[in-house]
Amino acid sequence: MKFPKALQSQRHLKSVDPILAKIIEQVGPVRIEIDPEETVFESLATSIIYQQLHGKAAAAILGRFKALFEGTPFPKPEQVLQTPEETLRGTGLSRTKILSMKDLSEKTLSGQLPSRTQAEKLSDEELQNALTQVRGIGPWTAQMLMIFTLGRPDVLPTGDFGVRRGYAAVYKNKKMPTPKQLETAAKIWHPFRSAASWYLWQALELEQFKGIKIEK
């Protein structure tokens, strides 16, 4: 499923921000695919695996994790709880991540974690508060779920390194903005800050910004 309001996002951002408009022209349409069948559990479990790892390494661990549970596209919470820690460690998961995965599974089964249908009815703040009760899940992970699982159009991950670095590169700042500075600058992008964030991520892949030096 295509990202909701992708075309409206693109048009709005180009109309209010001439600098970002140049990036949009180079990058093209928003290319975020939303899986309407992905559950909150699946999204958060995947995020836990990917935390603090490069993409290829995380993808390999995710593949081994899913391979433990044949006959299902993605493991169920009860399956994770029934699996010995030693077996999970064999996939490459750290003990910290296993504890997070077990806590996620427990809270999913107990109903403490909202289902996807319930999540879609919650405000961003309500949803973030609900998700961050899980061990190892912080605001950033909650925001990634809002963008890439639920397709919410106005999420701004102010603490994201890539978004902050992308902003500094695009707007020719020598130093990355603080989360507060980014929040202030992003007001003109409302109500399509998710797409703006995505374009800032993509900007770092453009040739003119590769290797650019920016202070943290």
C-alpha positions in Angstrom: 0.0 0.0 0.0 1.3 3.4 -0.9 2.0 6.0 1.8 -1.2 7.9 2.6 -1.3 11.5 1.2 2.0 11.1 -0.5 1.1 13.4 -3.4 -0.4 16.0 -1.2 2.7 15.9 1.0 5.0 16.4 -1.9 2.9 19.3 -3.3 2.7 21.1 0.1 6.4 20.8 0.9 7.4 22.1 -2.5 5.0 25.1 -2.1 6.2 26.1 1.3 9.9 25.3 1.2 11.9 26.2 -2.0 15.1 24.6 -0.6 13.4 21.3 0.2 11.6 21.6 -3.2 15.0 21.1 -4.9 15.6 17.9 -3.0 12.1 16.7 -3.9 12.8 17.3 -7.6 15.9 15.1 -7.4 14.5 12.3 -5.2 11.1 12.1 -6.7 7.8 10.8 -5.1 7.7 9.5 -1.6 8.5 5.8 -1.8 7.2 4.4 1.5 5.3 1.2 1.3 2.8 0.5 4.1 1.9 -3.1 4.9 -1.7 -3.1 6.1 -1.3 -6.5 7.6 1.7 -5.8 9.8 0.9 -5.9 13.5 2.2 -3.7 16.2 4.1 -6.7 17.6 5.8 -7.4 14.3 6.8 -3.8 13.8 8.3 -3.5 17.3 10.0 -6.9 17.3 11.7 -5.9 14.0 12.7 -2.6 15.4 14.2 -4.2 18.5 16.3 -6.5 16.2 17.5 -3.5 14.1 18.4 -1.3 17.0 22.1 -0.2 17.0 23.0 -2.4 14.0 23.8 -1.9 10.4 21.1 -2.9 8.0 22.7 -6.1 6.6 23.7 -7.4 10.0 20.2 -6.8 11.4 18.5 -8.3 8.3 20.6 -11.5 8.8 19.6 -11.8 12.5 15.9 -11.2 11.6 16.1 -13.9 9.0 17.5 -16.4 11.5 14.9 -15.3 14.1 12.0 -15.9 11.7 13.5 -19.2 10.6 13.2 -20.6 14.1 9.5 -20.7 13.7 8.5 -22.6 10.6 5.0 -22.4 9.2 4.3 -18.8 10.1 5.4 -15.6 8.2 6.4 -14.0 11.5 6.7 -15.5 15.0 3.8 -15.1 17.4 4.3 -13.7 20.9 3.5 -17.0 22.6 6.2 -18.7 20.4 8.8 -16.2 21.5 7.9 -16.7 25.2 8.2 -20.5 24.8 11.6 -20.3 23.1 14.7 -20.8 25.4 17.0 -17.8 25.7 19.9 -19.9 24.5 18.0 -20.7 21.3 17.3 -17.0 20.7 20.9 -16.1 21.4 21.8 -18.5 18.6 20.2 -16.1 16.1 22.6 -13.3 17.1 20.3 -11.5 19.5 21.9 -10.0 22.5 20.6 -10.8 26.0 19.3 -7.2 26.2 17.3 -7.6 23.0 16.0 -11.0 24.1 14.7 -9.4 27.4 13.0 -6.7 25.3 11.5 -9.3 23.0 10.2 -11.3 25.9 8.7 -8.2 27.5 7.1 -7.2 24.2 5.6 -10.6 23.9 4.2 -10.6 27.4 2.7 -7.1 27.1 1.1 -8.1 23.7 -0.5 -11.2 25.1 -1.7 -9.4 28.3 -3.4 -6.7 26.3 -1.2 -3.9 27.7 0.0 -3.2 24.2 -2.6 -1.8 21.7 -3.5 -3.8 18.6 -3.0 -2.2 15.3 -6.7 -1.3 15.2 -6.5 0.2 18.6 -3.3 2.0 17.8 -4.9 3.7 14.8 -7.4 5.4 17.1 -4.9 6.8 19.5 -3.2 10.2 19.2 0.5 10.3 18.6 1.2 11.1 22.2 -1.1 8.4 23.5 0.4 5.8 21.2 3.9 6.8 22.1 3.1 6.5 25.8 1.6 3.1 25.2 4.5 1.7 23.2 7.3 3.0 25.3 6.1 1.0 28.3 7.9 -1.9 26.6 11.5 -2.5 27.6 13.9 -1.1 25.0 11.2 0.8 23.1 11.8 4.6 23.1 10.2 7.6 21.4 12.2 7.0 18.2 11.0 3.4 17.7 7.4 4.6 18.4 7.8 7.3 15.8 9.1 4.8 13.2 6.0 2.7 13.8 3.8 5.7 13.3 5.5 6.5 9.9 6.3 3.1 8.4 3.6 0.9 9.9 0.6 3.2 10.4 1.5 5.7 7.6 0.8 8.8 9.8 1.6 11.9 7.7 2.7 14.4 10.3 5.4 12.7 12.5 8.7 14.4 13.1 11.4 12.3 14.7 13.4 15.2 16.1 15.9 12.9 17.8 16.8 11.0 14.6 20.4 11.4 13.7 19.7 11.0 9.9 17.0 13.6 9.9 19.1 16.1 11.8 22.1 15.5 9.7 20.0 15.7 6.5 18.6 19.0 7.6 22.1 20.4 8.3 23.3 19.2 4.8 20.3 20.5 2.9 20.2 23.9 4.6 24.0 24.2 4.6 24.4 24.4 8.3 27.8 23.4 9.7 26.2 21.9 12.8 23.3 19.6 13.2 20.2 21.3 14.7 19.1 20.4 18.2 15.7 18.6 18.4 14.1 21.8 19.6 15.6 23.8 16.7 14.5 21.1 14.2 11.0 21.2 15.7 10.8 25.0 15.2 12.2 24.9 11.7 9.7 22.1 10.7 6.6 24.1 11.5 6.2 25.1 7.9 6.1 21.4 6.8 3.0 20.8 9.0 0.8 18.7 8.4 3.2 16.6 6.3 6.4 16.3 8.4 6.7 12.5 7.9 7.4 13.1 4.2 9.7 15.9 5.0 11.7 13.7 7.3 11.8 11.0 4.6 13.2 13.5 2.1 15.9 14.5 4.6 16.9 10.9 4.9 17.0 10.5 1.2 19.0 13.7 0.7 22.0 12.1 2.4 22.1 9.6 -0.4 22.5 12.3 -3.0 26.0 12.7 -4.5 26.3 16.4 -3.5 25.9 15.5 0.2 28.0 12.4 0.4 31.0 12.8 2.7 29.9 16.2 3.8 31.3 17.3 7.2 28.8 18.3 9.8 29.4 18.9 13.6 27.1 17.0 16.0 
